[in-house]
Amino acid sequence: MDEQIRSRLTSSDVWVRGLYMIFFAIAWGLSELLLTVTVIFQFLAVLFTGSANQPLLRFGQNLSRYHYQIARFVSFNTEEKPFPFTDWPDEEPGGERWQDAESDPATDDEAGAEDDAAAVNDPDSPEREAAQTPEVSESRRDGFPPSA
């Protein structure tokens, strides 16, 4: 057996990292279960209240970041070990669309579609002219639409 291979096989750094990787694989599985429960509760919150639960929104964001940190560590893309060896991720959540209980996305979409339809039917509307004028590419100025 080659001496380099022997030294790598007996290197404690590689074996310790392997143990950390097993630990984080277990942590991944547990956090995946937590994420599933969070997703279900968040869906129910949006379904019944029309907006996302803020603490769950933040927890979901941080749990997603934790998954990212685990994936980077176990795939050898970083040497920084995730929680509990570092601080728990703490980021502001996204999902702005679901944070406002006053606005109903279905109603907003329908109202926007009605406004667009009214603008296209108005003879003086620039939207009507744009809807009736075919797009002409910059390279094709002869008035014919671009070939497919």
C-alpha positions as CSV (number, residue, x, y, z in Angstrom):
1,M,0.0,0.0,0.0
2,D,1.2,3.5,-0.9
3,E,2.5,5.5,2.1
4,Q,0.3,8.5,1.2
5,I,-2.8,6.4,1.2
6,R,-1.8,4.8,4.5
7,S,-1.2,8.3,6.1
8,R,-4.7,9.4,4.9
9,L,-6.4,6.3,6.3
10,T,-4.8,6.8,9.7
11,S,-5.3,10.6,9.8
12,S,-7.4,11.5,12.8
13,D,-8.6,14.7,11.1
14,V,-10.4,12.7,8.4
15,W,-12.0,10.3,10.9
16,V,-13.1,13.1,13.2
17,R,-14.7,15.0,10.3
18,G,-16.5,11.7,9.3
19,L,-18.0,11.6,12.8
20,Y,-19.1,15.2,12.5
21,M,-20.6,14.3,9.1
22,I,-22.6,11.4,10.7
23,F,-23.8,13.8,13.5
24,F,-24.9,16.4,11.0
25,A,-26.6,13.8,8.8
26,I,-28.7,12.9,11.9
27,A,-29.3,16.6,12.6
28,W,-30.4,17.0,8.9
29,G,-33.0,14.3,9.3
30,L,-34.4,15.8,12.5
31,S,-34.5,19.3,11.1
32,E,-36.2,17.9,7.9
33,L,-39.0,16.6,10.1
34,L,-39.3,20.0,11.8
35,L,-39.4,21.7,8.5
36,T,-42.2,19.4,7.3
37,V,-44.2,20.2,10.5
38,T,-43.5,24.0,10.0
39,V,-44.7,23.8,6.4
40,I,-47.9,22.1,7.3
41,F,-48.7,24.6,10.1
42,Q,-47.7,27.6,7.9
43,F,-50.0,26.4,5.2
44,L,-52.9,26.0,7.6
45,A,-52.2,29.5,9.0
46,V,-52.3,31.1,5.5
47,L,-55.4,29.0,4.6
48,F,-57.4,30.1,7.7
49,T,-56.0,33.6,8.4
50,G,-54.8,34.8,5.0
51,S,-51.3,35.6,6.3
52,A,-48.3,33.6,7.4
53,N,-47.5,33.1,11.1
54,Q,-44.6,35.5,11.8
55,P,-42.7,33.3,14.3
56,L,-43.1,30.3,12.0
57,L,-41.9,32.4,9.0
58,R,-38.8,33.4,10.9
59,F,-38.2,29.8,12.1
60,G,-38.6,28.4,8.6
61,Q,-36.1,30.9,7.2
62,N,-33.6,30.0,9.9
63,L,-34.2,26.3,9.5
64,S,-33.6,26.6,5.8
65,R,-30.4,28.5,6.4
66,Y,-29.3,25.7,8.9
67,H,-30.0,23.1,6.1
68,Y,-27.8,25.1,3.8
69,Q,-25.0,25.3,6.4
70,I,-25.2,21.5,7.0
71,A,-25.1,20.8,3.2
72,R,-22.0,23.0,2.8
73,F,-20.2,21.3,5.7
74,V,-20.9,17.7,4.8
75,S,-20.0,18.4,1.1
76,F,-16.6,19.7,2.1
77,N,-17.4,23.2,0.9
78,T,-16.6,24.8,4.3
79,E,-14.8,23.9,7.5
80,E,-17.2,25.9,9.7
81,K,-19.4,23.5,11.6
82,P,-23.1,24.5,11.8
83,F,-25.2,24.8,15.0
84,P,-24.6,23.6,17.8
85,F,-20.9,24.5,17.2
86,T,-21.8,28.0,16.0
87,D,-24.7,30.3,16.6
88,W,-28.2,29.4,15.4
89,P,-28.9,31.2,12.1
90,D,-30.9,34.4,12.7
91,E,-32.2,36.1,9.6
92,E,-35.1,38.2,8.6
93,P,-37.8,36.1,6.9
94,G,-38.9,36.7,3.3
95,G,-42.4,35.9,2.1
96,E,-43.7,39.5,1.9
97,R,-46.7,38.4,-0.1
98,W,-48.0,36.3,2.8
99,Q,-47.3,38.7,5.6
100,D,-50.2,41.1,4.9
101,A,-53.5,39.9,6.3
102,E,-55.4,42.8,4.7
103,S,-54.6,41.8,1.2
104,D,-56.2,38.8,-0.5
105,P,-53.9,37.6,-3.3
106,A,-56.8,36.0,-5.3
107,T,-58.8,39.3,-5.1
108,D,-55.7,41.4,-6.0
109,D,-55.0,39.2,-9.1
110,E,-58.6,39.4,-10.3
111,A,-58.7,43.2,-9.9
112,G,-55.4,43.6,-11.8
113,A,-56.7,41.5,-14.6
114,E,-59.9,43.6,-14.8
115,D,-57.8,46.8,-14.9
116,D,-55.7,45.4,-17.7
117,A,-58.8,44.3,-19.7
118,A,-60.4,47.7,-19.3
119,A,-57.2,49.5,-20.5
120,V,-57.0,47.3,-23.6
121,N,-60.6,47.9,-24.5
122,D,-60.3,51.7,-24.1
123,P,-59.7,53.2,-27.5
124,D,-57.5,56.0,-26.2
125,S,-55.4,53.8,-24.0
126,P,-51.7,53.2,-24.7
127,E,-52.1,49.6,-23.5
128,R,-54.6,49.0,-26.4
129,E,-52.1,50.3,-28.9
130,A,-49.4,48.2,-27.4
131,A,-51.6,45.1,-27.4
132,Q,-52.4,45.6,-31.1
133,T,-48.9,46.4,-32.3
134,P,-46.7,43.4,-32.9
135,E,-43.2,43.5,-31.3
136,V,-40.4,44.2,-33.6
137,S,-36.9,43.1,-32.6
138,E,-34.1,45.6,-32.7
139,S,-32.4,43.7,-35.5
140,R,-35.5,43.5,-37.7
141,R,-36.9,47.0,-38.6
142,D,-38.8,46.0,-41.7
143,G,-42.1,45.7,-39.8
144,F,-42.3,42.0,-39.9
145,P,-42.4,40.1,-36.7
146,P,-39.3,38.0,-35.9
147,S,-39.4,34.5,-37.4
148,A,-39.8,31.7,-35.0
